Amino acid sequence: MPARPIVLTAAAILLAVTSMAYGRPDARTMTCDETRQLIHSRRAIVLTTGRNTYDRYVRQYGNECDWPEAPVTSYIRTLDRQCRVHRCEEPVLGLR
């Protein structure tokens, strides 16, 4: 069998599978309360925050961050306003 039909078939299957993949929730299309509830219910989630930007957001209190990271306050734009959420970040220690 020639290679061209095999490559085209594989490309079509790959395109179909990737288009059915679960997309990230977009914080810009949800209210602040909806966004916070989603983060709380899933404990940690990757949200789309802009046209080409995304980040992982976590509950304020929990074990979702890897050590030595800790939940820090962050603000993202939602449908109704700027929304206070938390993401993992390594603490900055003042060494002298």
C-alpha positions in Angstrom: 0.0 0.0 0.0 1.4 3.4 -0.9 2.5 5.6 2.0 0.5 8.7 1.0 -3.0 7.2 1.8 -1.7 5.9 5.1 -0.3 9.3 6.1 -3.5 11.1 5.0 -5.6 8.6 7.0 -3.5 8.9 10.1 -3.6 12.7 9.8 -7.4 12.7 9.5 -7.7 10.4 12.6 -5.4 12.6 14.6 -7.3 15.7 13.7 -10.6 14.1 14.6 -9.3 12.9 18.0 -7.7 16.2 19.0 -10.8 18.2 18.0 -12.9 16.0 20.4 -10.5 16.6 23.3 -11.7 18.4 26.3 -11.1 22.1 26.1 -10.0 24.3 29.1 -12.8 26.3 30.7 -12.5 30.0 29.8 -12.7 32.3 32.8 -13.7 35.2 30.6 -17.0 33.5 29.9 -17.9 32.8 33.5 -18.8 35.0 36.4 -16.4 35.4 39.3 -18.7 33.2 41.5 -18.9 30.5 38.9 -15.1 30.5 38.5 -14.5 30.2 42.2 -17.0 27.4 42.5 -15.3 25.5 39.7 -11.9 25.9 41.3 -13.3 24.8 44.7 -15.1 21.8 43.3 -12.1 20.5 41.3 -9.5 21.6 43.9 -7.2 22.6 41.0 -7.9 23.5 37.4 -6.2 25.0 34.4 -8.3 28.0 33.1 -8.0 30.0 29.9 -7.5 33.6 31.0 -6.9 35.3 27.6 -6.6 34.7 23.9 -3.3 32.8 24.3 -2.9 32.6 28.0 -3.8 30.1 30.7 -2.7 29.1 34.2 -3.4 26.6 36.9 -5.6 27.8 39.8 -6.1 26.1 43.2 -8.2 26.4 46.3 -6.8 28.7 49.0 -6.4 25.9 51.6 -5.4 22.5 50.4 -2.5 20.4 49.2 -2.7 21.2 45.5 0.6 23.0 45.4 3.9 21.1 45.2 6.5 21.8 47.9 7.9 24.5 48.3 5.1 26.3 46.5 2.1 27.8 48.3 -1.2 29.3 47.2 -0.8 33.0 46.5 -3.5 35.6 45.6 -3.9 36.3 41.9 -6.5 38.3 40.0 -8.1 37.2 36.7 -10.6 38.8 34.4 -14.0 37.1 34.4 -17.3 38.0 32.7 -18.4 40.4 35.4 -15.2 41.7 37.1 -11.7 41.1 38.3 -11.8 38.0 40.4 -9.5 37.1 43.3 -8.3 33.5 42.9 -5.2 31.5 44.0 -2.3 29.9 42.1 0.8 28.1 43.2 4.0 30.1 43.5 7.3 29.6 45.2 7.6 31.9 48.2 10.3 34.6 48.0 12.5 34.5 51.0 14.5 37.5 52.0 18.0 36.2 52.4 20.7 38.5 53.9 
